């Protein structure tokens, strides 16, 4: 129950360093992609069609998705651990992570603001959305360690995280999926999970040299890391990424990762006097 209370009580202001302290030349030379800027701005040009309810009905477990003709709970039950299906199927992702954009599956529907309001008010929907996140983390060789902090770690035996990491590195269409996942989590009040995912990937890159290809880093630095609407938190995460990328010898350790997430849970901020991770 604490998890769902938090969705409605997320602080409106995070006590972090000012954005100017995180500004760096790399960011200035690499503008935020247009689709991400639309997301950050709250899709100001989009309307709200009250007649469209497909996403709400799907997450109420009443409407099957198209073209796979499965309810959301059937996807969770039948596709868990079926990595070939999760890799080869392309239409389901728009249904289990709806956002206010058209995707490649035109049998799905862009998320509507009235659907967001209704879905956020239903604990069953939020539980199913979190189950969707766990499903895809497992597909990527990861697991959600803590719903409260958002901490992510490698999959545990008998899951083979190495094979899943290899697939993620070499199957770049998943990079677009991850952008969608992070945007969706933000829309439904789970945005604190985004930093847990991003900083886990950064720790793997920095300390373990995993998930460290140019293509994945590019998607992470330009797209994923910007899919956080809270400006100060987005700047802090971006600053740590930049430090890893640009400072020779700097390693973002697992201890730093854990300390950062626990600090934010305790104080509502990644930044405080006793913080062990500094820029």
N, C-alpha and C positions, 0 to 999 in steps of 0.2 A: 504493500500500500504506500510505503514511503516514496517509492519510485514515482508513482502517479501524482502524489502530492507535489513532488518537485516540479513536474511539468507545469503546474499552475502557479508555482512560486519562484520561478527562475528570476534572479535579480535583474533589474533593468539597467544596472550600472556595475561594471567590473572595475575594481581599483587596480589598474595596471599602469605601466609607463605610458606616457603620452605617445600618440602615433608618430610624432616627429622624431622621437628617439629611435624608432625602428626603420625610418626611411633609409633606403640604400639605393645605390645606382642601378643594381640589377632590376629592382622593381620598377624604377622609373623607365628603364629601357624595355620593359616587358609589360605592356598594359594588360589590364584585366580583360579576358575574353568577353565578347558582347553578351553571350548567353549568361555568363556568370554575373555581369553587371546588371542585367535585367533582374536576375534573382536577388541580388543585393538591394536593388531599388524597390523590390516588392512588386515587380511586374506592373508598373503604373499604366501601361497601355492595354492591359488585359481587363476584361469585364468580369461579370459574374452572372452566368446563365443559370437561373434557378431551375430550369427544366432538366439540366444535366445532373444525373445522380449516380452514374455508373460506378465511380470509385467508392462512394459511400456504400452502395449496395453490395459491391464485391467484398469490402471489408466487414460488412455485416454478415458475410458468409451466405448471402442470398442469391447473388448473381455470379455465374461462372465467367471466367475470363475467356477472351477470344484471341487466338484461335484454338487454344488448348482445352477449352471446355471443362475447366476445373475450378472448384471453389477455392478460396484462399486456404482453408484448413486442409483441403485435399493436397494442395501443392506442398504445404508444410509436412504432411504425413508421408506422401508418396515420393517426393523428390529429395528428401533429406539424404545426403550422402550419395545421390545418383549424379555423379560429377559429369558423366557424358551428357546426360540430359540437360543439366544446368548450363553446360558449355554450348551445346548445339542449338537449344531452343532460344529464340530471340524475342518472342512476343510477350512472355510472362513478366519481364522486368518492368515494363510500363504499368502493369497492373499492381504488382506488389510494392512498387515504389512510385506512386503517382506524384507528378509535379505539375506546375502550371505552364508546361510547355508540351508541344507535340513531340512525340518520339517517332521511331521507325515503324511502330505498329499502329496503323491508322484505324484498327478495330478497337483501340483503347481511346480514352477521353482525357484531355487535359484537366487537371485538378481545378475545381472551382472554389472560390473563397467560402461559399456557404457550406460546401462539403467539408472543408477544413474545420470550420467551427463545430459542425455536428459530430465529426469523427473524433475531434479532440475531447469532446464531452462524453465519450463512450469508452469506458475502461477496457471493454472487450476488444475494441478496435485497436487501442494502444498496445494491448498485449499481443495481438496478432502482428502489428507492425514490428514490434520488438522481435517476435519469432521470425519474421522475414529477414531482419538484420542478422540474426544468429545463423539462419540458413545460408546466407551469402558469405558471412565470415567463415563458416566451415568450408565452403567451396573455395575460399581463398587461402585455406590453411591456417585459419585463426579461430579464436574463441573469445567471447566476452567474459572477462574475469569478474568484473564488478559493474553492475547496473548503476551504482551510485557515483563512482568516479569516472566511468566510461573506459576503464582499463581493458586493454586487449592484449592477448598473448598468442603464442603459437598453439596450434591444435595439439592435443595430447594423444598418446597412443590409445587405440590402434590407428588413429588417423595419421596419414603420412604428410606432414606439413611440407616437406621438401618437394614432393611431387606437385603439390598445390601451388607452392611458390613458383615452381618452374612454369606451370601453366599460366599463372598470372603474368609473369614476365614476358612470355612468348605469345600470349593471346590478347592483343592490344584492344580488342573491342570491349574488354572488361574495364578499361580505363574510363570509357564513356559511362559504363554502368556505375562505376564508383562515384563519378560526379553526380549522377542522378540520385544515388543512395544518400549522399551527404546533403543534397538539397532537400530531399524528402524528409530526412530526419529533422532538419531545421524547421520545415513547415509545421511539423507536428509536435514541436516542443521538446525534441530529443537532441537539441543542438550540442549539448555538452558531450555527447558521444563522439562527435566529429573530431575533436581534439584528441580523444583517446585513440582513435584509429590513426590519425595522421602522425601523432608522435610515436606510436608503436612502429609504423613503417620507417620513420626517421631513425629510431633506435636501431632497427634491423640494418638499415643502410650504414649508419655511422659506426656501430660497434661490431656488427657481425658481417658486414659487406653482403648482405642479402637484399633482394629487391632493389638492386642498385644499378639498373641499366639506364642509359641516357633517355630512352623513351618513357620509362616509368617516372624517372625524376622530372622530366618535362611536364608530364600530365599532373604530377603532384604539385610542382611549384607554381604552375600557371592556373590550373583548374581547381584541384582538390583543396589546396590550402586557402583558396579564396571563398570556398563555400561555407563561410561562417559569417552570419549577418552581424554579430556583435563586433563592432569595429576594433575595439581594444584587444579583445581576445584574438581576433584574426591577425592583428599586427604582431602580437606576442608570438603566436605560433609561427608566423612568417619570419620573424626575427630569429628564432631558434633554427629554423631551416636554413636561413641565410648564413648563420654562424657556422653550421656544419659544412655548408657548401664552400665557404670562402676562407675559413680560418684553418690553416694547416695544423694538424695535431689536435684539434678540438674534437672530442668524442662525446656524443649525447648518450650517456650510459643508461642502463636499466634502472639504476638507483635514482638517477635524475628524473627519469620518466615517472616512476612511482611517486617520488617526492612532489613533483609538479602537480600531478592529479590529486593527490591527497591534500596538498596545500589549497588548491582551488575548492575542493569539497568543504574544507574547514572554514575558509574565509570568503569564498566567492570570487577569488582572484588568483591569478598565477603569480602575482607580484606582491611581496611583503618584505619586511626587514629580515626575516629569518629564512627567506627563500634560498635554496641551494643551487637553483638554476638561474643564472644571470646572463644578460646580454652584455 
